[in-house]
C-alpha cells in the first residue's frame, strides 16, 4: 500500500479538518507574538501529527477492525497526543493568535459569571481525573463497545470525548505554577497519575488474561489481519492499556515531580507558616 493510501481519510470529516486548521493557524499566529522555544513548538507539532494520523487516515479503518489497533488509537487520542500538545503550553500562544476583538471577547467571557463557572468545571480537580478514567473504561464495557463501533455517531462521540478529557487532564497535571493559581497542588499533580493509572492497568490486565472473546464486534466487522485470533488480538490490546498507558502516566508523574522540585528550589511552595499567618490575619479584628 502506497503512502498516499495510508494518508487518505477512511471517513472524511470537514469538522475535524476545520478544528485542526483553526488550531494550527492560531498557534502559528501566536508564535509571531510570543517567543516559543523550539522544544515547545516541536511538542505541539508532534501532538498534532499524532492526533491527525489517528483520527483522519487509514489507521481509523484498522482501528474499527482490530481491537489492539483500536487501543493504540485511543492511547494516542487519550494520552500521547494531548500530552504532547499540552506540554507545549499552547494556551497563551493560541490566545495571542486570535484577532484583538476576539481576545477582548474571550477576556470578558472569562471574567463573567458563566465564564468562571465554565472554567471551574473544565479544571475541577475531582471531575477531570474521574472523567479521564471513566471515559476510557466505560467504552470498554463489551455492550457499550459493541454499539459504539456499530453506530457512527457513538463512535465519533467516543473518540471526541477521550480526546477532550485527555486535554483537560494533562492541562492539570502539566501545570508548572504553584497552587494557587494552579488548581492542583504540586503534590496532587504527582499523586493524580498514580490514582488514574491503577484502574486502567487493572482493566488492561483483566482483558489481557481473559481467555474468551469479549469483543465479538471485531469479528463481525471482519478482522483486518488474517490469522490473528480474537484472544490474541484482545491480549495485545489489554497489554497496550496495561503497560503503555501506564508508562505514559509515569512520565506525567515524573514531570509533576520535576515541577515540585523546581518550585521548592525557588521557595514557591506554600508552607505552614504562610498558612498560619494567613489564618491569623483573617481572624484579626478590624480596627
Steps between C-alpha positions, in 0.01 A plus 500: 500500500633843400551782749223703339263208564592501871444875524163490322223548760292191565206725590540859379405754768479874412443580868823327598696676227356834610606441863855408396518798262385750764738362763799508265426852370458638853821336620702630203360851547566481874867407451544833323386679816655283774844347506442124493801269535581243233425221747150633572432544129621145436268365771204679345566372148571145617169497689312638199652239269420215743137610535451550127650164406281327758176672404506584130701236314479132409595420860136555592400215265726255687389637838145396410614146415774412750462541874870559570520772231187653649680512838812650341281763336344590835843501663590782262164678527476481878862509614775572250352767270353722775813446713729636228276793412442606861874457559544785251297728733295627205231697685664842501634446148159404360337801668766726347410358159141625529399835346499776761119527505471126573761523773301773670182295474680199644633712788151634574355149489766364739423783743124442478304274735433241229866506396618440855258209537623353171862528610418348839338197334774448239773517765325329791763293681253218573282497189781513244701197627177303544394574142850411380463149639126440460488590131772247418370219718135572426542452125676169567187347650423235233140613439599867480794415272272294273251780433772768486673318217176446307346848526715770333354766730600308813837418342577868445371588847735239645805636316423867561426444870828324571696772319327781691539326836868445419553871440316588821701253706849579372421869532478441877797265533747700291423832665833645616361769729471485878157450653329741489457598217533137384198286589697195615776535755849388387459189716154435357645505149733217604232290670236539229676292230545220753129507584389512135742238370405226748142432380614515137779250567260268685250505212785448253622197696150353516462537122846351441439184701137439398493190279165564332414759237364808680457704182342292220422823313848484345425156355166632379673788320768265365846501653749692287793267579422145383615219725499695826253348742257705706673401827844601368367831370331558834813413701717745304235770543488436874879520525489832315271641764676325787863584416522784247229719650654449843842597366364829360334581831831433678655758268233749608576414864873564446423831333285600799780392735745721310256790537479440874878500533533816288240687706663381821842619383352842428322502838162533329324223690251604770613412850330465834626837621341676202169325562517581871569869429214502251258356754622742769445799274150381415418450865637840608227754594446799274599819681 
